[in-house]
Amino acid sequence: MSIGAITISPAVSQPQRLTPAGHTGAPAAASTSQDSGASSTTTLTPEALKMVEDLKARDTEVRQHEQAHLAAAGGLAISGATYTYQRGPNGVNYAIGGEVQIDTSPGATPEETIARAASIQAAATAPADPSGADRAVAAQAQQMAAQARAELAKQDGGSGAPGERVLRGYAIEPGAAPTINVTA
């Protein structure tokens, strides 16, 4: 799952380095006690500061979004969250996109497939603001559940307890040779 299509902007130029007041472009001969804590002072323009604040906010949003996916995915999560980063004008990398991979394969039975589809859908829509990719995964899970329900209804249409014929179609008896049971 992904937080959405994000384009990475080109690398931001290095921050401007300003010289302390009273210094000219000539290199200093010796360090004074006033600037012994830092050899140079780095400041950012107001535009760069705004960009850093925006990147910080986006980083927080992305990380919360992906953690919501992880929390809801439970055992279906194949990996932890992976992030796409952008380096800010302050030299720090900020997450601007991310994804969590989950197992979207169907279950061994239609009942299991329906349960897995519900878990997949819950994981996809867990964040407060699901992305388009998240909604697409949820729709695929919904379709997978609908197909499993149709198969269950078709197979339960005959005699026997509900689900009995379905289990016979999926399960292999212990010690029995595998067979294919085709019914029309």
C-alpha positions as CSV (number, residue, x, y, z in Angstrom):
1,M,0.0,0.0,0.0
2,S,1.2,3.4,-0.7
3,I,0.3,6.9,0.4
4,G,-0.1,8.1,-3.1
5,A,1.8,9.2,-6.1
6,I,4.5,11.5,-5.0
7,T,7.1,13.0,-7.3
8,I,10.4,13.6,-5.8
9,S,11.5,17.2,-6.3
10,P,15.1,17.7,-7.5
11,A,17.8,18.0,-4.9
12,V,17.7,21.2,-2.9
13,S,20.8,23.4,-3.0
14,Q,23.1,23.5,-0.1
15,P,22.1,25.9,2.7
16,Q,23.6,29.3,2.6
17,R,26.5,29.9,5.1
18,L,26.6,33.3,6.6
19,T,29.7,34.8,8.2
20,P,29.3,36.3,11.6
21,A,28.9,40.1,11.9
22,G,32.2,42.0,11.5
23,H,33.9,39.4,9.4
24,T,34.9,40.0,5.8
25,G,35.4,37.5,3.1
26,A,39.0,37.0,4.3
27,P,39.6,33.8,6.4
28,A,40.0,34.3,10.1
29,A,43.5,34.0,11.5
30,A,42.3,32.5,14.8
31,S,39.2,31.5,16.6
32,T,37.8,33.8,19.3
33,S,36.1,32.8,22.5
34,Q,32.8,34.1,21.1
35,D,32.6,31.6,18.2
36,S,34.4,28.7,19.8
37,G,31.2,26.6,19.9
38,A,30.8,26.6,16.1
39,S,33.1,27.3,13.2
40,S,30.3,28.7,11.1
41,T,26.6,29.6,11.5
42,T,24.1,28.0,9.2
43,T,20.8,29.8,8.6
44,L,18.0,29.1,6.2
45,T,16.0,31.6,4.2
46,P,12.3,32.0,5.1
47,E,11.4,29.9,2.0
48,A,13.8,27.1,3.1
49,L,12.4,27.2,6.6
50,K,8.9,26.9,5.2
51,M,10.0,23.9,3.1
52,V,11.5,22.2,6.2
53,E,8.3,22.7,8.1
54,D,6.3,21.3,5.2
55,L,8.7,18.3,4.9
56,K,8.4,17.7,8.7
57,A,4.6,17.7,8.5
58,R,4.6,15.4,5.5
59,D,7.1,13.0,7.2
60,T,4.8,12.7,10.2
61,E,1.8,12.2,8.0
62,V,3.5,9.5,6.0
63,R,4.8,7.6,9.0
64,Q,1.4,7.7,10.8
65,H,-0.3,6.5,7.6
66,E,2.0,3.5,7.1
67,Q,1.9,2.6,10.8
68,A,-1.9,2.4,10.5
69,H,-1.5,0.0,7.7
70,L,0.9,-2.2,9.7
71,A,-1.3,-2.2,12.8
72,A,-4.4,-3.3,10.9
73,A,-2.6,-5.8,8.6
74,G,-1.5,-8.0,11.5
75,G,-0.2,-11.3,10.1
76,L,-0.8,-10.3,6.5
77,A,2.1,-7.8,6.6
78,I,4.9,-9.2,4.5
79,S,7.3,-6.3,5.4
80,G,7.6,-3.3,7.5
81,A,7.0,0.1,6.1
82,T,9.4,1.3,3.5
83,Y,9.8,5.0,2.7
84,T,10.7,7.3,-0.1
85,Y,12.8,10.2,1.1
86,Q,13.5,13.8,0.1
87,R,16.5,15.7,1.5
88,G,15.5,19.1,2.9
89,P,17.5,22.3,2.7
90,N,18.8,21.6,6.2
91,G,20.4,18.3,5.0
92,V,17.9,16.0,6.7
93,N,16.0,13.3,4.9
94,Y,12.2,13.4,5.3
95,A,9.8,10.6,4.3
96,I,7.5,11.9,1.5
97,G,5.9,8.5,0.5
98,G,5.8,5.0,1.8
99,E,4.3,1.5,1.5
100,V,3.6,-1.6,3.4
101,Q,3.5,-4.9,1.5
102,I,0.7,-7.3,2.5
103,D,-0.2,-10.8,1.4
104,T,-3.3,-10.5,-0.8
105,S,-3.5,-14.1,-1.8
106,P,-6.8,-16.0,-1.4
107,G,-7.3,-18.5,1.4
108,A,-7.5,-22.3,1.1
109,T,-11.3,-22.2,1.4
110,P,-13.9,-19.7,0.3
111,E,-14.6,-18.9,4.0
112,E,-10.9,-18.3,4.6
113,T,-10.8,-16.1,1.5
114,I,-13.7,-14.0,2.8
115,A,-11.9,-13.6,6.1
116,R,-8.6,-12.7,4.5
117,A,-10.3,-10.2,2.1
118,A,-11.9,-8.5,5.1
119,S,-8.5,-8.2,6.8
120,I,-6.9,-6.9,3.6
121,Q,-9.7,-4.3,3.2
122,A,-9.3,-3.2,6.8
123,A,-5.6,-2.8,6.4
124,A,-6.0,-0.9,3.2
125,T,-8.5,1.6,4.6
126,A,-6.9,1.9,8.1
127,P,-5.4,5.3,7.7
128,A,-7.6,8.3,8.2
129,D,-7.1,9.4,4.6
130,P,-6.5,6.3,2.4
131,S,-4.7,7.0,-0.9
132,G,-5.9,6.0,-4.3
133,A,-3.6,3.0,-4.2
134,D,-5.1,2.1,-0.8
135,R,-8.6,2.3,-2.2
136,A,-7.6,0.1,-5.2
137,V,-6.3,-2.6,-2.9
138,A,-9.5,-2.4,-0.8
139,A,-11.6,-2.7,-4.0
140,Q,-9.6,-5.8,-5.1
141,A,-10.1,-7.4,-1.7
142,Q,-13.8,-6.6,-2.0
143,Q,-13.9,-8.3,-5.4
144,M,-12.0,-11.3,-4.0
145,A,-14.6,-11.7,-1.2
146,A,-17.5,-11.4,-3.7
147,Q,-16.0,-14.2,-5.8
148,A,-15.5,-16.4,-2.8
149,R,-19.1,-15.7,-1.7
150,A,-20.4,-16.7,-5.1
151,E,-18.4,-19.9,-5.1
152,L,-19.6,-20.7,-1.6
153,A,-23.2,-20.0,-2.7
154,K,-22.8,-22.2,-5.8
155,Q,-21.3,-25.1,-3.8
156,D,-23.7,-24.8,-0.9
157,G,-26.7,-25.0,-3.3
158,G,-26.8,-28.8,-3.0
159,S,-27.5,-31.1,-0.1
160,G,-25.6,-31.2,3.2
161,A,-24.7,-28.7,5.7
162,P,-23.6,-25.2,4.5
163,G,-20.0,-25.3,3.7
164,E,-19.7,-29.1,3.7
165,R,-19.4,-29.4,-0.1
166,V,-17.0,-26.5,-0.2
167,L,-14.6,-28.1,2.3
168,R,-14.7,-31.4,0.3
169,G,-13.7,-29.4,-2.7
170,Y,-10.7,-27.8,-1.0
171,A,-9.6,-30.5,1.5
172,I,-7.7,-33.7,0.9
173,E,-8.4,-36.5,3.3
174,P,-5.4,-37.6,5.2
175,G,-3.8,-40.6,3.6
176,A,-6.0,-40.3,0.5
177,A,-4.6,-39.7,-3.0
178,P,-5.3,-36.2,-4.3
179,T,-8.2,-36.1,-6.7
180,I,-10.1,-33.5,-8.5
181,N,-13.8,-33.4,-7.8
182,V,-15.6,-31.6,-10.6
183,T,-19.4,-31.0,-10.2
184,A,-21.7,-29.1,-12.4
